[in-house]
Amino acid sequence: MPLTFALDPAITPDLRDGFLELWTDVSNAGGAVGFVPPVTAQDIRPEVVRYLTQLAEGRTRLLAGHDEEGHLAATAFITFNTHPLMSHWVWLYTVMVHPRYQGRGYGRDLLAAAADAARTLDGIEAIRLTCRGGTGLERFYGSCGYKEVGRVPDAIRVAPGDDREDITMLLPLM
């Protein structure tokens, strides 16, 4: 059964808690979403609060994917640029599909829904995102139409002696 995607869902306690649980589960399954396992909800909570603040301020939009039971199963955050020379493209952050749903094409569905959502935003011509090197994510994003436009060597320190590239990907929407 496919996920149902919604842009700008109401931020309810259930959604907030679902986001925290999703992020914790994805991180602990080895997902490259800003943390290295093992993590607890308490480790991730400050970042959730940061996102909720950005949503409230209108700097970020949430794309949420729910399963057939209404549980949060996927997210992507569309963040606007504040620099006037870069306001024609947005960032896509914290792209996640719950581990129990991976391998079903929901990641592709999430990225397609994010592109569709970005196309509805005035003046937006492209989406940029970054991914951690050494995970193969650049191949996945490439298969979804994103093009690699840059790499910064050793920009992400996963652990002492384990530095990874920060890979920038771009999806033109025109």
Contacts in CASP RR format, 6 or more apart in sequence:
PFRMAT RR
TARGET T0000
AUTHOR 0000-0000-0000
METHOD contacts of the structure
MODEL  1
MPLTFALDPAITPDLRDGFLELWTDVSNAGGAVGFVPPVTAQDIRPEVVR
YLTQLAEGRTRLLAGHDEEGHLAATAFITFNTHPLMSHWVWLYTVMVHPR
YQGRGYGRDLLAAAADAARTLDGIEAIRLTCRGGTGLERFYGSCGYKEVG
RVPDAIRVAPGDDREDITMLLPLM
1 67 0 8 1.000
1 68 0 8 1.000
2 106 0 8 1.000
2 109 0 8 1.000
3 65 0 8 1.000
3 66 0 8 1.000
3 67 0 8 1.000
3 73 0 8 1.000
3 74 0 8 1.000
3 101 0 8 1.000
3 106 0 8 1.000
3 109 0 8 1.000
3 110 0 8 1.000
4 65 0 8 1.000
4 66 0 8 1.000
4 70 0 8 1.000
5 63 0 8 1.000
5 64 0 8 1.000
5 65 0 8 1.000
5 66 0 8 1.000
5 74 0 8 1.000
5 109 0 8 1.000
5 110 0 8 1.000
5 113 0 8 1.000
6 63 0 8 1.000
6 64 0 8 1.000
6 65 0 8 1.000
6 66 0 8 1.000
7 61 0 8 1.000
7 62 0 8 1.000
7 63 0 8 1.000
7 117 0 8 1.000
7 120 0 8 1.000
8 61 0 8 1.000
8 62 0 8 1.000
9 15 0 8 1.000
9 62 0 8 1.000
9 64 0 8 1.000
11 52 0 8 1.000
11 55 0 8 1.000
11 56 0 8 1.000
11 62 0 8 1.000
15 64 0 8 1.000
15 72 0 8 1.000
16 48 0 8 1.000
16 52 0 8 1.000
18 71 0 8 1.000
18 72 0 8 1.000
19 48 0 8 1.000
19 51 0 8 1.000
19 72 0 8 1.000
19 75 0 8 1.000
20 41 0 8 1.000
20 44 0 8 1.000
20 45 0 8 1.000
20 48 0 8 1.000
21 41 0 8 1.000
21 72 0 8 1.000
22 72 0 8 1.000
22 73 0 8 1.000
22 74 0 8 1.000
22 75 0 8 1.000
22 96 0 8 1.000
22 98 0 8 1.000
23 33 0 8 1.000
23 35 0 8 1.000
23 44 0 8 1.000
23 47 0 8 1.000
23 48 0 8 1.000
23 94 0 8 1.000
23 96 0 8 1.000
24 39 0 8 1.000
24 40 0 8 1.000
24 41 0 8 1.000
24 43 0 8 1.000
24 44 0 8 1.000
25 98 0 8 1.000
25 99 0 8 1.000
26 33 0 8 1.000
26 96 0 8 1.000
26 97 0 8 1.000
26 98 0 8 1.000
26 99 0 8 1.000
27 33 0 8 1.000
27 34 0 8 1.000
27 35 0 8 1.000
27 36 0 8 1.000
27 37 0 8 1.000
27 39 0 8 1.000
27 44 0 8 1.000
28 37 0 8 1.000
28 38 0 8 1.000
28 39 0 8 1.000
29 37 0 8 1.000
29 99 0 8 1.000
30 36 0 8 1.000
30 37 0 8 1.000
31 96 0 8 1.000
31 135 0 8 1.000
32 131 0 8 1.000
32 132 0 8 1.000
32 133 0 8 1.000
32 135 0 8 1.000
32 137 0 8 1.000
33 94 0 8 1.000
33 95 0 8 1.000
33 96 0 8 1.000
34 47 0 8 1.000
35 43 0 8 1.000
35 44 0 8 1.000
36 158 0 8 1.000
36 159 0 8 1.000
51 60 0 8 1.000
51 62 0 8 1.000
51 77 0 8 1.000
51 94 0 8 1.000
54 60 0 8 1.000
54 77 0 8 1.000
54 79 0 8 1.000
55 61 0 8 1.000
55 62 0 8 1.000
58 80 0 8 1.000
59 79 0 8 1.000
59 80 0 8 1.000
59 82 0 8 1.000
60 77 0 8 1.000
60 78 0 8 1.000
60 79 0 8 1.000
60 80 0 8 1.000
60 93 0 8 1.000
61 77 0 8 1.000
61 78 0 8 1.000
61 79 0 8 1.000
61 117 0 8 1.000
61 121 0 8 1.000
62 75 0 8 1.000
62 77 0 8 1.000
62 78 0 8 1.000
63 75 0 8 1.000
63 76 0 8 1.000
63 77 0 8 1.000
63 78 0 8 1.000
63 110 0 8 1.000
63 113 0 8 1.000
63 114 0 8 1.000
63 117 0 8 1.000
64 72 0 8 1.000
64 74 0 8 1.000
64 75 0 8 1.000
65 72 0 8 1.000
65 73 0 8 1.000
65 74 0 8 1.000
65 75 0 8 1.000
65 110 0 8 1.000
65 113 0 8 1.000
66 72 0 8 1.000
66 73 0 8 1.000
67 73 0 8 1.000
67 101 0 8 1.000
72 98 0 8 1.000
73 97 0 8 1.000
73 98 0 8 1.000
73 101 0 8 1.000
73 106 0 8 1.000
74 96 0 8 1.000
74 97 0 8 1.000
74 98 0 8 1.000
74 101 0 8 1.000
74 106 0 8 1.000
74 107 0 8 1.000
74 109 0 8 1.000
74 110 0 8 1.000
75 94 0 8 1.000
75 95 0 8 1.000
75 96 0 8 1.000
75 110 0 8 1.000
76 92 0 8 1.000
76 93 0 8 1.000
76 94 0 8 1.000
76 95 0 8 1.000
76 96 0 8 1.000
76 110 0 8 1.000
76 111 0 8 1.000
76 113 0 8 1.000
76 114 0 8 1.000
77 92 0 8 1.000
77 93 0 8 1.000
77 94 0 8 1.000
78 90 0 8 1.000
78 91 0 8 1.000
78 92 0 8 1.000
78 114 0 8 1.000
78 117 0 8 1.000
78 118 0 8 1.000
78 121 0 8 1.000
78 127 0 8 1.000
79 90 0 8 1.000
79 91 0 8 1.000
79 92 0 8 1.000
79 93 0 8 1.000
80 87 0 8 1.000
80 90 0 8 1.000
81 87 0 8 1.000
81 89 0 8 1.000
81 90 0 8 1.000
81 91 0 8 1.000
87 123 0 8 1.000
88 123 0 8 1.000
88 124 0 8 1.000
88 125 0 8 1.000
88 126 0 8 1.000
89 124 0 8 1.000
89 125 0 8 1.000
89 126 0 8 1.000
89 127 0 8 1.000
89 128 0 8 1.000
89 170 0 8 1.000
90 118 0 8 1.000
90 121 0 8 1.000
90 124 0 8 1.000
90 126 0 8 1.000
90 127 0 8 1.000
90 128 0 8 1.000
91 127 0 8 1.000
91 128 0 8 1.000
91 129 0 8 1.000
92 114 0 8 1.000
92 118 0 8 1.000
92 127 0 8 1.000
92 128 0 8 1.000
92 129 0 8 1.000
93 129 0 8 1.000
95 107 0 8 1.000
95 110 0 8 1.000
95 111 0 8 1.000
95 114 0 8 1.000
95 129 0 8 1.000
97 106 0 8 1.000
97 107 0 8 1.000
97 110 0 8 1.000
108 143 0 8 1.000
108 144 0 8 1.000
111 141 0 8 1.000
111 144 0 8 1.000
112 144 0 8 1.000
114 127 0 8 1.000
115 127 0 8 1.000
115 171 0 8 1.000
115 173 0 8 1.000
118 124 0 8 1.000
118 127 0 8 1.000
118 173 0 8 1.000
119 173 0 8 1.000
124 173 0 8 1.000
125 172 0 8 1.000
125 173 0 8 1.000
125 174 0 8 1.000
126 170 0 8 1.000
126 171 0 8 1.000
126 172 0 8 1.000
126 173 0 8 1.000
126 174 0 8 1.000
127 146 0 8 1.000
127 170 0 8 1.000
127 171 0 8 1.000
127 173 0 8 1.000
128 149 0 8 1.000
128 168 0 8 1.000
128 169 0 8 1.000
128 170 0 8 1.000
128 171 0 8 1.000
129 141 0 8 1.000
129 146 0 8 1.000
129 168 0 8 1.000
129 169 0 8 1.000
130 166 0 8 1.000
130 167 0 8 1.000
130 168 0 8 1.000
130 169 0 8 1.000
131 137 0 8 1.000
131 138 0 8 1.000
131 141 0 8 1.000
131 167 0 8 1.000
131 169 0 8 1.000
132 156 0 8 1.000
132 158 0 8 1.000
132 164 0 8 1.000
132 165 0 8 1.000
132 166 0 8 1.000
132 167 0 8 1.000
133 156 0 8 1.000
133 164 0 8 1.000
133 165 0 8 1.000
133 166 0 8 1.000
133 167 0 8 1.000
134 164 0 8 1.000
134 165 0 8 1.000
135 164 0 8 1.000
137 167 0 8 1.000
138 148 0 8 1.000
138 167 0 8 1.000
138 169 0 8 1.000
141 169 0 8 1.000
142 148 0 8 1.000
142 169 0 8 1.000
144 171 0 8 1.000
145 171 0 8 1.000
146 169 0 8 1.000
146 170 0 8 1.000
146 171 0 8 1.000
147 169 0 8 1.000
147 170 0 8 1.000
147 171 0 8 1.000
148 167 0 8 1.000
148 168 0 8 1.000
148 169 0 8 1.000
149 168 0 8 1.000
149 169 0 8 1.000
149 170 0 8 1.000
150 167 0 8 1.000
150 168 0 8 1.000
151 165 0 8 1.000
151 166 0 8 1.000
151 167 0 8 1.000
151 168 0 8 1.000
152 165 0 8 1.000
152 166 0 8 1.000
152 168 0 8 1.000
153 163 0 8 1.000
153 165 0 8 1.000
154 163 0 8 1.000
154 164 0 8 1.000
154 165 0 8 1.000
155 163 0 8 1.000
155 164 0 8 1.000
155 165 0 8 1.000
155 166 0 8 1.000
156 163 0 8 1.000
156 164 0 8 1.000
156 165 0 8 1.000
156 166 0 8 1.000
157 163 0 8 1.000
157 164 0 8 1.000
158 164 0 8 1.000
END
